[in-house]
Amino acid sequence: MNRLALAVSSAIARVTESALGPYQTAVIRIGFSATWLLFLLREFAHRQELYGPDGPWDFDLAQQLVGTNGSFTALMWFGGGIWFETVYLFAVLTAVLLLVGWRTRAMSVLFMVGVLSLQNRSIFMGDGGDNVLHLMCVYLVFTRCGQVWSLDERRARRAREAHGRGERVAPDRVGPALWSVFGFVLVAVTAAGRLDGDLTVPLILSISWLAPAVWWIVGRRARTAEPRILLDVIGNVVHNGALLVIMAEACLIYATAGWYKIQGSRWQDGTAVYYPLHLDYFSPWPALADVLTSSGTMVMLITYGTVLVQVAFPFTLFNRRVKNVLLAAMITEHAVIAVVLGLPFFSLAMIAADAVFLPTSFLRRLGDLAARARGRLAGLVRRGDDPVKPPAPRSPENPEHAHVGSSA
């Protein structure tokens, strides 16, 4: 009984004392924001047909659908091309800022607004990866995804270093300005009745706006440390709960995909992989698809291997070594899908979801390699900017120059 109580108390302390998985949540933040950003940039020339007024799913149809299911999309607030361009550029900007980790708490909320606004406007656009991105953009709001590898982390580190040196740290003015603008827009949109429908997104927006205010008031007015500790514990619990949901979501995706495949006759006889590789829509490299399907044994191994990895992965989380092997196999599989089937954004979204299971030691080494590479690049740039020093003037004090001068 004492061992059980000790284990429970240790688990509670671990969940409440810190935000777990800082490197994993940072990779998820970078992965999904990069996936969305690359998609928006690639489809920039076709944005009007995909989500704008020139698409087959026009404004009236989208308005009827939103009125039926109550989904959130800012594109339904106003019609016309100017508002659409504004929302599209807003989605691009929030993806960039979340990618670099600038004001991640605010940007994660605005990133969710951009993703949901475009995807809920035209629900038939996407290749499966959009569903994963749709879910993960909501989960990211509840995580502390800017603890590492972000501009927020760098700003906090510099502030601590300046404080340690006894220097005065300038007060933050950007945060209150963002909070004020966000609050004004939220109140105006709510008063105009634009957030009618499903209450999930309006509730998330309201909590995301009120939480920093409560944190600021407690930090300024609390006479003891207990209220601040309580808020920090709540933030850790919310972060760790969201991280657990992300992990469970990834396992559920693979488990359902694997078990549904088992029920298919083509997956049972080992030929399922052959057919999508010979569809024109999924064959950007026909020659490569022919090479992969030239051997019946290879097709069978790929088919059965795909099912085995997807079904077995959720059960391998308790064995680190086996989990890492299957994780590498799944990431490789998605990389192959990106190239062979021409589904890069679906693969990037799934790889970003898989990143939540990457070992912390591996991510740290990856971060160290990136930091060293950045340092070398910065050194090369600095050396390239340095002016070429002129040769030293000849003088009698320089023996070498004196000898040269006398011989001349």
C-alpha positions in Angstrom: 0.0 0.0 0.0 2.9 2.3 0.8 4.4 1.7 -2.6 1.1 2.4 -4.3 0.7 5.7 -2.4 4.3 6.6 -3.2 3.8 5.9 -6.9 0.6 7.9 -7.0 2.1 10.9 -5.2 5.2 10.8 -7.5 2.9 10.8 -10.5 0.9 13.7 -9.2 4.0 15.7 -8.4 5.4 15.0 -11.9 2.3 16.2 -13.6 1.8 19.3 -11.5 5.4 20.5 -11.0 6.5 21.0 -14.6 5.2 21.1 -18.2 6.4 17.8 -19.6 7.8 17.2 -23.1 9.1 20.7 -23.9 11.1 19.5 -26.9 8.2 17.3 -28.2 5.7 20.1 -28.0 8.2 22.5 -29.7 8.6 20.0 -32.6 4.8 19.7 -32.9 4.5 23.5 -33.0 7.2 23.8 -35.6 5.9 20.8 -37.6 2.3 21.8 -37.9 2.9 25.5 -38.4 5.4 24.7 -41.1 3.0 22.2 -42.8 0.2 24.8 -42.8 2.5 27.6 -44.0 3.9 25.5 -46.9 0.4 24.5 -47.9 -0.8 28.1 -48.0 2.2 29.3 -49.9 2.0 26.5 -52.5 -1.7 27.1 -53.1 -1.4 30.9 -53.0 -2.0 31.1 -56.8 -5.1 29.0 -56.4 -6.4 30.4 -53.1 -9.5 32.0 -54.7 -10.6 28.6 -56.1 -9.9 26.7 -52.9 -11.3 28.9 -50.2 -12.4 32.1 -51.9 -15.3 33.5 -53.8 -14.2 31.8 -57.1 -14.5 28.3 -55.7 -17.2 25.8 -56.7 -18.2 25.8 -53.0 -19.5 29.3 -53.1 -20.3 31.7 -50.3 -24.0 30.8 -50.2 -23.3 27.0 -49.9 -20.7 27.6 -47.2 -23.1 29.9 -45.3 -25.8 27.2 -45.4 -23.4 24.5 -44.2 -22.1 26.7 -41.3 -25.7 27.5 -40.4 -26.4 23.8 -40.1 -23.3 22.5 -38.3 -22.4 25.7 -36.4 -18.7 25.4 -37.2 -16.4 28.4 -36.8 -15.0 30.4 -39.7 -14.1 34.0 -39.9 -14.6 34.0 -43.7 -18.4 34.0 -43.1 -18.3 37.3 -41.2 -18.1 39.3 -44.4 -18.3 38.6 -48.1 -16.1 39.8 -50.9 -12.5 39.4 -52.0 -10.9 42.0 -49.7 -12.0 40.2 -46.5 -10.9 36.8 -48.0 -7.4 38.1 -48.8 -7.1 39.6 -45.3 -8.0 36.3 -43.6 -5.7 34.3 -45.9 -2.7 36.6 -45.3 -3.6 36.5 -41.6 -3.4 32.7 -41.7 0.1 33.0 -43.4 1.3 35.5 -40.8 0.2 33.6 -37.8 1.8 30.4 -39.2 5.1 32.2 -39.6 5.0 33.7 -36.1 4.1 30.5 -34.4 6.8 28.7 -36.4 9.5 31.0 -34.9 7.8 31.0 -31.5 7.0 34.7 -31.2 4.3 35.2 -28.5 3.4 31.5 -28.7 0.4 31.7 -26.4 -1.3 34.4 -28.4 -0.1 33.0 -31.8 -1.4 29.5 -31.0 -4.9 30.9 -30.6 -4.7 33.0 -33.7 -3.1 30.1 -35.6 -6.2 28.0 -34.7 -8.5 30.8 -35.9 -6.7 30.9 -39.3 -6.8 27.1 -39.8 -10.4 26.7 -38.8 -11.5 29.8 -40.8 -10.1 28.4 -44.1 -10.8 24.7 -43.5 -14.4 25.1 -42.3 -15.1 27.4 -45.3 -14.4 24.7 -47.8 -14.6 21.3 -46.1 -14.0 19.2 -49.2 -10.5 20.6 -49.7 -7.8 18.4 -48.3 -6.1 15.0 -48.4 -6.5 13.7 -44.9 -3.7 15.7 -43.4 -6.1 18.6 -43.0 -8.1 16.6 -40.5 -5.0 16.0 -38.4 -4.1 19.7 -38.6 -7.7 20.6 -37.7 -7.5 18.7 -34.4 -3.9 19.6 -33.5 -4.3 23.3 -34.0 -6.9 23.2 -31.2 -4.8 21.0 -28.9 -1.8 23.4 -29.4 -3.7 26.2 -27.7 -3.5 24.4 -24.4 0.2 23.6 -24.5 3.2 25.5 -23.5 4.8 25.0 -26.8 7.3 27.8 -26.6 9.5 26.6 -23.8 12.4 25.8 -26.1 13.4 26.6 -29.7 11.4 29.8 -29.7 11.9 33.6 -29.7 9.9 33.6 -26.4 12.5 31.3 -24.8 15.4 33.5 -26.1 13.7 36.7 -24.8 13.1 35.1 -21.4 16.7 33.9 -21.2 18.1 37.3 -22.0 15.8 38.9 -19.4 17.1 36.5 -16.8 20.7 37.2 -17.8 20.1 40.9 -17.6 18.4 40.6 -14.2 21.3 38.5 -13.0 23.7 41.2 -14.0 21.7 43.8 -12.1 20.5 45.5 -15.2 17.0 47.0 -15.5 14.7 45.0 -17.8 12.3 47.1 -19.8 8.6 46.3 -19.2 6.7 44.3 -21.8 4.5 46.4 -23.9 3.8 44.1 -26.8 2.0 41.5 -24.7 -0.6 44.0 -23.2 -1.1 45.6 -26.7 -1.8 42.2 -28.2 -4.2 41.4 -25.3 -6.0 44.7 -25.8 -6.5 44.3 -29.5 -7.5 40.7 -29.2 -10.0 41.6 -26.5 -11.5 44.4 -28.5 -12.0 42.3 -31.6 -13.4 39.4 -29.5 -15.9 41.6 -27.7 -16.9 43.4 -31.0 -17.4 40.1 -32.9 -19.4 38.6 -30.0 -21.6 41.6 -29.7 -22.3 41.5 -33.5 -23.5 37.9 -33.2 -20.7 36.5 -35.4 -19.8 33.7 -32.9 -23.2 32.1 -32.8 -23.2 28.4 -33.3 -21.1 25.8 -31.6 -19.7 27.1 -28.3 -16.4 25.3 -28.4 -14.3 27.8 -30.3 -15.9 30.9 -28.6 -15.2 29.3 -25.2 -11.6 28.7 -26.1 -11.2 32.2 -27.3 -12.8 33.7 -24.2 -10.6 31.6 -21.8 -7.5 32.4 -23.8 -8.2 36.1 -23.4 -9.2 36.0 -19.7 -6.4 33.7 -18.6 -3.5 36.2 -19.1 -5.5 38.9 -17.3 -6.0 36.7 -14.3 -2.3 35.8 -14.4 -1.3 39.5 -14.5 -3.7 40.5 -11.7 -2.4 37.7 -9.4 1.2 38.5 -10.2 0.7 42.2 -9.3 -1.8 41.9 -6.4 -1.1 38.7 -4.6 0.7 39.2 -1.3 1.9 35.6 -1.1 3.4 33.1 -3.6 0.6 30.6 -3.2 -1.8 32.1 -5.8 0.9 32.2 -8.4 2.0 28.7 -7.6 -1.6 27.5 -8.0 -1.9 29.2 -11.4 1.4 27.6 -12.5 0.1 24.2 -11.4 -3.1 24.6 -13.3 -1.1 25.6 -16.4 1.1 22.5 -16.0 -1.8 20.2 -15.7 -3.6 21.7 -18.7 -0.4 21.4 -20.8 0.3 17.8 -19.7 -3.3 16.9 -20.3 -3.2 18.4 -23.9 0.1 16.5 -24.5 -1.6 13.3 -23.4 -4.5 14.0 -25.7 -2.1 14.5 -28.7 -0.4 11.2 -28.0 -3.7 9.4 -27.6 -5.0 11.0 -30.9 -1.9 9.8 -32.8 -2.3 6.3 -31.4 -6.0 6.3 -32.3 -5.3 7.4 -35.8 -2.9 4.5 -36.4 -5.0 1.9 -34.5 -8.2 2.7 -36.4 -6.3 2.8 -39.7 -4.7 -0.5 -39.0 -7.8 -2.3 -37.9 -9.8 -1.0 -40.8 -7.2 -2.3 -43.1 -7.3 -5.7 -41.6 -11.0 -6.0 -42.6 -10.3 -5.2 -46.3 -9.8 -8.1 -48.7 -7.1 -6.4 -50.6 -5.1 -5.9 -47.4 -5.7 -9.5 -46.5 -4.3 -10.9 -49.7 -1.4 -8.5 -49.7 -2.1 -6.5 -52.9 -3.7 -3.3 -51.5 -0.5 -1.1 -52.0 -0.5 -2.0 -55.8 -3.7 -0.2 -56.7 -3.1 3.4 -55.5 0.4 3.4 -57.0 -1.3 3.0 -60.4 -3.9 5.7 -60.1 -3.1 8.7 -62.2 -4.1 11.1 -59.4 -1.5 9.4 -57.0 1.3 8.8 -59.5 3.5 11.9 -59.8 6.4 9.5 -60.6 5.0 6.6 -62.6 8.5 5.1 -63.2 9.1 5.0 -59.5 5.7 3.4 -58.8 6.5 0.7 -61.5 9.8 -0.1 -59.7 8.0 -0.5 -56.4 5.3 -2.8 -57.8 7.5 -4.8 -60.2 7.9 -7.5 -57.6 4.8 -9.2 -56.1 6.9 -10.1 -53.0 7.8 -6.5 -52.4 4.1 -5.4 -52.7 3.1 -8.1 -50.3 5.8 -7.1 -47.8 4.9 -3.4 -48.0 1.2 -4.2 -47.6 1.6 -6.5 -44.6 4.3 -4.3 -43.1 2.1 -1.2 -43.2 -0.7 -3.0 -41.4 1.6 -4.6 -38.8 3.3 -1.3 -37.9 0.0 0.6 -37.6 -1.7 -2.0 -35.5 1.3 -2.7 -33.3 2.5 0.8 -32.6 0.1 1.7 -29.8 1.1 -1.4 -27.9 4.8 -0.7 -28.2 4.7 2.6 -26.1 5.7 0.6 -23.0 8.9 -0.6 -24.7 11.2 2.2 -25.7 13.4 0.4 -28.1 10.6 -1.3 -30.0 8.7 2.0 -30.1 11.6 3.9 -31.5 12.1 1.2 -34.3 8.4 1.4 -35.3 8.5 5.2 -35.1 11.4 5.3 -37.5 9.5 2.9 -39.8 6.4 5.1 -39.7 8.3 8.3 -40.4 10.0 6.5 -43.3 6.7 5.3 -44.6 5.2 8.8 -44.6 8.3 10.2 -46.4 7.8 7.5 -49.1 4.2 8.4 -49.4 5.1 12.1 -49.8 7.3 11.3 -52.8 5.7 8.2 -54.4 2.0 9.2 -54.0 2.4 12.9 -54.2 0.9 13.7 -50.7 3.6 15.9 -49.1 1.3 17.8 -46.7 -0.5 14.7 -45.5 2.9 13.2 -44.8 4.3 16.3 -43.1 1.2 16.4 -40.8 1.6 12.8 -39.8 5.3 13.1 -39.2 4.6 16.2 -37.0 2.1 14.1 -35.0 4.6 11.2 -34.7 7.2 13.7 -33.3 5.4 13.7 -30.0 6.9 10.2 -29.4 10.5 11.1 -30.3 13.0 10.6 -27.5 14.1 13.7 -25.6 17.8 12.8 -25.9 17.5 12.6 -29.7 15.7 16.0 -29.9 18.4 17.6 -27.7 21.1 16.3 -30.0 19.2 17.5 -33.0 18.9 20.9 -31.4 22.6 21.0 -30.6 23.5 20.1 -34.2 21.1 22.9 -35.5 22.7 25.4 -33.1 26.2 24.5 -34.2 25.2 24.7 -37.8 23.6 28.1 -37.2 26.8 29.2 -35.4 29.0 28.2 -38.3 26.8 29.9 -40.8 26.8 33.1 -38.7 30.6 32.9 -38.5 30.8 32.6 -42.2 28.5 35.5 -42.7 30.6 37.7 -40.3 33.8 36.8 -42.0 32.3 37.6 -45.3 31.2 41.0 -44.1 34.6 41.9 -42.6 36.7 44.2 -44.9 40.0 42.9 -46.2 42.8 44.2 -44.0 45.5 46.1 -46.0 49.1 44.8 -45.6 51.2 46.2 -42.8 53.4 49.1 -43.9 57.1 48.5 -44.2 59.2 49.7 -41.4 62.7 49.2 -40.1 61.3 47.6 -37.0 59.9 44.8 -39.2 62.9 42.5 -40.2 61.1 40.8 -43.0 60.1 44.1 -44.6 63.6 45.6 -44.1 65.2 42.7 -45.9 62.8 43.0 -48.8 63.4 46.7 -49.0 67.2 46.3 -49.0 67.1 43.6 -51.7 64.9 45.8 -53.9 
